[in-house]
Amino acid sequence: MPGAVIEGHAKYESDCRKCHIPFNRAAQDGLCLDCHKEVAADVRQKGGFHGRLKPQPCRTCHTEHKGRTVNIAPLDERSFDHRQTDFVLRGAHAAPKVKCQSCHVAKKKHREAPGQCDGCHRKDDVHKGSLGAACADCHTDNNWKEARFDHDKTHFPLRGKHAPAKCESCHKNNRFKETPTACNACHAKDDKHKGRFGEKCETCHVDRDWTTLRFDHDTDTRYPLRGRHRGLKCETCHAGHLYRDKLQTACIACHRKNDKHEGTLGTACGDCHTERNWKEARFDHGKTRFPLRGKHDTIDCKACHKTAVFRDAPTACVACHRKDDKHKGTLGEACGDCHTERNWKESKFDHARTRFPLLGKHVTTKCEECHRDPDFKRTPSECFACHKKDDAHEGQEGERCGDCHGAETWKKAKFDHGRARFPLTGKHLVVECKKCHATPRYKDAKSECIACHDGDDARTHKRRLGPDCASCHNARDWKIWDFNHDRKTRFLLDGAHAKLACYACHKLPVEKNASLSMTCVNCHASDDVHEGTYGRQCERCHVSASFRQIRQRMGAHDMRGELAWLCAILPGAGGRTCAGALGRGASDSRGLP
């Protein structure tokens, strides 16, 4: 070891790999950052001192193995550029008289120095924390007593006579946030109304002058003064506290004694009467929920309004015309959907404007066949509601019949097989539907090739290549096939294997997977002249070009490894003799059994 490490690294001194990776000096920086996580975070975020430095190895500045007490992180306070940190020194902070120790406490990391004003200047806070810790909102770093503050950015901008007023007039004892903003808090002594009109002085008065008023009953309230109301004094209506005892704006609140209808027409007197004269009345039936049109306009009021309680008059057509209903209630009570006020026999219903326009055979269908409930709106619009009996698919295709069938004829259907789970390609495009779909239960049709082409497989492959036809064949033509044994399997066909027919190895029918064992002896057991004494791994000696061709002579080192393997499989004394020869340091196979 080149030398002792510092005290902080002493516990890792016996574990070199804690800081070093053999033959990889560049990796040392990553190990440093793994331990010094705060520095690592600065580097990642490009912040702090280390994050702003140009990329360089840690050892450029921090060296090790120089002794226990060596400072491997020296800092020259005179040449240090504080702009490389997250706290740039400006104003009084940059003055020479400010020492580093004023903010950086001994035995603490430099990064632990407070970055907020309140961290160092809490004792200078004459507000005692009442304004929070964001000192920089008002003060500058040039001089603590130098302050800036824009009162217009607060909830109470200074206008009129408030602008020249001294701060102490409103802010007592340097308490700012708790200063009330209500006029009455400062001007209670100026209130000539003795509090009867509430504390919202600003609704009438302005900050330019206390005697200037700006209140306009017509624009500042929801009750403009018209007619005889305009000549009344405020106290005539506002007899109590202005805000606590709020006045009602309904006419009946003041004029109940003038109501000759005795409440039967409700309390909205203004619907008929005016402010000019109580006896002067106006009423426009066209502004009610039942405007008079057609023959209704010529009918006497008493024909509908049987009592003085006018609102009790029914607005439903059937209330007056039940005797005229030839449908006997089967089409519901919404007569106005079809009939008009001009003539009872005149109909205006247009089914095309409903959510179910009539098309195809629906045009000639009688209303009663679909509308069995007098409430027309409850009539279902789904095809399945009426045509469930016509569903040859027995519900398997769901209830959205309109996706395939049209309103012209039930038997004429449209279907895009490309949106199904089995899009039709190649020769499947010209195949008749019935070839695959034996019944209208279309989802029963299987999508596996073998389901339809089992006969073709039995005649050709006799089930020897498994049921996955698509691994070789495609939909364009059954005879166009392609299979790359080297790319799609783990058994490369080379040498004599490349010339063999598929059935030379795939001899027997299989149910699922056509894969075979890849050991040579699986096919070449009859060619093994060693009768199994050398194991099942023929490829250790033989090559695929010819079973009789032996691999090129191996070197003494490789042969020693092969002999060790042979000794393990040779039985009896042959194995012991072989092992003894290896133990004596035989360098090749000469003289060995």
Secondary structure by P-SEA (a helix, b strand, c coil): ccccccccccccccccccccccccccaaaaaaaaaaaaaaaaaaaccccccccccccccccccccccccccccccccccccccccccccccccccccccccccccccccccccccccccccccccccccccccccccccccccccccccccccccccccccccccccccccccccccccccccccccccccccccccccccccccccccccccccccccccccccccccccccccccccccccccccccccccccccccccccccccccccccccccccbbbbbccccccccccccccccccccccccccccccccccccccccccccccccccccccccccccccccccccccccccccccccccccccccccccccccccccccccccccccccccccccccccccccccccccccccccccccccccccccccccccccccccccccccaaaaaaaccccccccccccccccccccccccccccccccccccccccccccccccccccccccccccccccccccccccccccccccccccccccccccccccaaaaaaaaaaaaaacccaaaaaaaaaaaaccccccccc
